[in-house]
Amino acid sequence: MRILFVCTGNTCRSPMAKYLLEYLISQNNGKPIEVFSAGIGAHLPSPISSHAASLLSEKHIDTSSHQAVLFTPDLVDKTTVVLTMGASHKANILSRYPFLSGQVHTLAEYVNCSGDIADPFGSSLDVYRTCFIQLEKLITKLYLQI
């Protein structure tokens, strides 16, 4: 199984989701899952945001090698589940690549929750922390169901 998290710039939400899921996998003897992240509007090369890196470092997660990746359908194979941070990301992908319709979901809907994960880009550390906590809850639910 492959999971591809998608947000806008691939510097905040989708990399936090990726690193959180990888962390859970590593802490629990691993599951055969490959985890990636990308952005539908990523500017290359862009590192992870400093606030996102700071929050992940609190869990001793190293994000120093992260570079933003632009979403393309080439990132998706038939075993890939694409989990977007919001309905607008899902709609954007499906409008351009309708053949991915069975594989693209919002993260929240995939784990039987509702709502989007608000973009913290350019905001304070407190706003990032709120986003991080929301992601942590959703990623834990995701991990338990895969």
N, C-alpha and C positions, 0 to 999 in steps of 0.2 A: 504494500500500500504506500502511496505517496500522498502527502498533504501539501498543498500550496496555499499559503495565506496571502491575501491581496488587500492592499489599501491604496492610497493615492500616491505618495512619494516614496514608499518603502524605506522610510527613515524612523518611523515611530511605531504605529500599531502593528503592522504585519511582522516586522522583525521582533517586536516584543512577544508576539504570539508564537513565532517560530522558536525563539530561544526558550520560552517557558515550556513549550511542549517537549523540546529536546531535553530540557532539564528533568521533567517528569519521567521521560523514558529512561534517562540515564540513572535516575534515583531508584527506579523500580525494576532493575534487571533487564531493561530494554524490551521493546516490542519491535518486530521487523517493519519499521516505518521510516520512510525518508521524509524529511521536513524541509520545505523551501519557503521563500517569501519573495514578493515582487510588488511593484506599484504600477497602476495604470497611467500615471503621469510622472514616473520617476525621472529625475535629472541625474545623469551619470557623469562622473562618479560622485556619489554622495555617501558619506558615512552615516551611521546611526546617529540620531539626535543625542546630544549630551545628556539630557534629562532621562531619556530611555536607557542609555548606557549606564547612567548612575543607578537607576532603580534595579536594573538587572545585576549590576555589580554587588548589590546588597545580598544577592543570592549566590555570589561568587561565580557569576556567569560572565565569561570574557566575550565581548562583542567587538573587539578591536579589528577583526578581519572583515567585518560587515561592509559591503558596498552595495548601494541600491542597484536593483535589477528591474528593468522595464518588462512589464507583462507582455508576453507574446504567446500565441497558441502553441508554439514549439516547446514551451515549458510543460505542456500537459500531454500525458499519454493516457491510455485507456484505464490505467490503475490509479489515476490521480483524482483526488477530491479537491476542488478549488473552493476555499472558504474565504469569503470577503468580509470586510469589516462593516460594510453597510449595504443597504439595498441599492444605492446609486452605483456602487462598484459592480454589483451583480448585474444590474441593468446595462451598464456600459459594456461589460464583457459579452453579455448575451446579444446585445444589439449588433456588435461587430462580429461575433463568432457564434451564431446560433447553433452550430453543430456541437457545442459544449453544454447544451441545455441540461442534460442529465447529470452533469458533473459539478455545476456551479451552484453554491448555496451561500447564504450569509452564515457566518459562524453561529450567531444566535439561533437562527432557525434550525440549523443542523443539530443543535443540542436541545431542541424543543424549548427555546426561550424566545423572547421577542426583543425588538429594538436594535438600534445601531450602536456601534462603539464610537463615541464622539472623538473627533480628531483633536489631539492636544497640541498639534504643531504650532510653535511660536508662543505657547502658553507657559505658565509658571510650573515649577516642580510639583506643586500641589495638584494642579490639573492633570499633569502626567500621572501622578500617584493614583488619582481617581480612576483614570483610564486603565492603569496597570492592575488595580484591584479587580475591576470589571473583567479584564482579560484573564486574570488568574482564575477567577471563578468559572468562566466559560471554558478555558483550556483544561481545567481539572475535570469538568463534566465530559468534555470531548475525550480526554484520555481514558476515562472510565468506561466509555461506550465503544471504544475502538479495540 
